[in-house]
């Protein structure tokens, strides 16, 4: 994978690139780089729509399920985005013990759970709802707050918190 160096442009929200010729793949790579930068350590999460847009960029084209976690401090600043489990085209096995270990290792106060549905349909399955409840219950024991579980589909994300499922 090639990485392109982006520099801040003169106008806010603009960037200058070292190369003037880009392929479609270059543009997708840069979009992923920008999404990762927007979800990097120290950034405060303030706009749920922006967070979903960045997660879409990172996860919507994955061919298999990936379960990730966004670790947050007590001010909801990002500690890190970590991929925990990879699965098949329709499931990923999630081990609550590993979620707790990672949360405690980084001293997280809160988390946002994330996974994608390669089918493109972002609606939560009964298994998604069940593991979310199990993770919330488990993380509550160590005072780590589960803020949301976001499922990334092909064209949109579903928030279990917005659906009242957390």
Buried (B, 14 or more C-beta within 10 A) or exposed (E): EEEBEBEEEEEEEEEEBEEEEEEEEBEEBBBBBBBEEBBEEEEEBEEBEEBBBBBBBBBBEBEEBBBBBBBBBEEBEBBBBBEBBEBEEEBBEBEBEEBBEBBEEBEBBBBBBBBBBBEEBBEBEEEBBEBBBEBBEBBEEEEBBBBBBBBBBBEEBBBBBEEEBB
